[in-house]
Amino acid sequence: MSHVKQPPTTLDLKFTETTKGTPAAFSDGQIYRLMSESNSSRTWRCTKKNCKARFTTSLVTSGFLHGMTNHTHDVRVNTATSQKHQMRQ
């Protein structure tokens, strides 16, 4: 029996922009920046240096497609910054 927590298949995502106008997303207290974009999807990465957390959203269905959401840092690190982004909206 495995006790490894699997990444969720859906995320509660909110989208905003940074103060410089760059697209940003946040979920569960973590901030993500737009990493790449195609005609049908966007890939987002965690803003914490060296963190491997990534996910992809669909531009067609406006929803979460897939991704690795496990962070390689203490997840409480970005909570204050995430709250600032939420207050801006």
C-alpha positions in Angstrom: 0.0 0.0 0.0 1.4 3.4 -1.0 1.1 6.5 1.2 2.4 8.9 -1.4 0.0 11.7 -1.9 -0.9 12.1 -5.6 -1.2 15.5 -7.2 -4.8 16.7 -7.7 -6.5 16.3 -11.0 -8.1 19.8 -10.6 -6.9 23.0 -9.0 -8.7 26.0 -7.6 -7.0 28.5 -9.8 -7.2 32.3 -9.8 -5.6 34.4 -12.5 -4.2 37.9 -12.2 -1.2 40.0 -13.3 1.9 41.0 -11.6 2.6 44.7 -11.0 4.6 44.6 -14.3 1.6 43.2 -16.2 2.9 39.7 -16.5 0.2 36.9 -16.2 0.2 35.2 -12.9 -1.9 32.4 -11.3 -2.3 31.4 -7.7 -3.6 28.3 -6.0 -3.5 27.1 -2.4 -1.2 30.0 -1.3 1.3 29.5 -4.1 2.1 31.9 -7.0 2.9 30.7 -10.5 4.2 32.6 -13.5 3.5 32.0 -17.1 6.3 29.8 -18.5 5.1 29.2 -22.1 2.1 29.5 -24.2 0.8 27.8 -27.4 -2.4 28.2 -29.4 -4.3 25.8 -27.1 -2.5 25.9 -23.7 -0.4 27.7 -21.2 2.2 26.2 -18.9 2.8 27.8 -15.5 5.7 27.4 -13.1 6.2 28.1 -9.4 7.8 31.5 -8.6 10.1 30.0 -6.0 13.6 29.5 -7.4 14.5 25.8 -8.3 11.0 24.6 -7.5 9.8 22.0 -10.0 6.0 22.6 -9.6 4.4 23.1 -12.9 0.9 22.8 -14.4 -0.8 23.3 -17.8 -4.1 25.0 -18.5 -6.2 24.9 -21.6 -7.0 28.0 -23.5 -9.9 26.1 -25.2 -11.7 24.9 -22.1 -10.3 27.5 -19.6 -9.4 24.7 -17.2 -6.6 22.7 -15.6 -5.2 20.0 -17.9 -2.3 18.3 -16.1 0.9 19.0 -14.2 3.1 18.3 -11.3 1.9 20.3 -8.4 4.2 19.1 -5.7 6.6 21.8 -4.6 10.2 21.3 -3.7 10.2 24.0 -0.9 8.3 24.8 2.2 4.8 25.7 0.8 4.2 28.4 3.5 6.9 30.6 1.8 4.6 32.2 -0.8 1.5 32.6 1.4 1.9 36.3 2.1 2.6 37.1 -1.5 -0.4 35.1 -2.6 -2.6 37.0 -0.2 -1.4 40.3 -1.7 -2.3 39.1 -5.2 -5.8 38.0 -3.9 -6.3 41.5 -2.4 -5.5 43.2 -5.7 -8.4 41.5 -7.5 
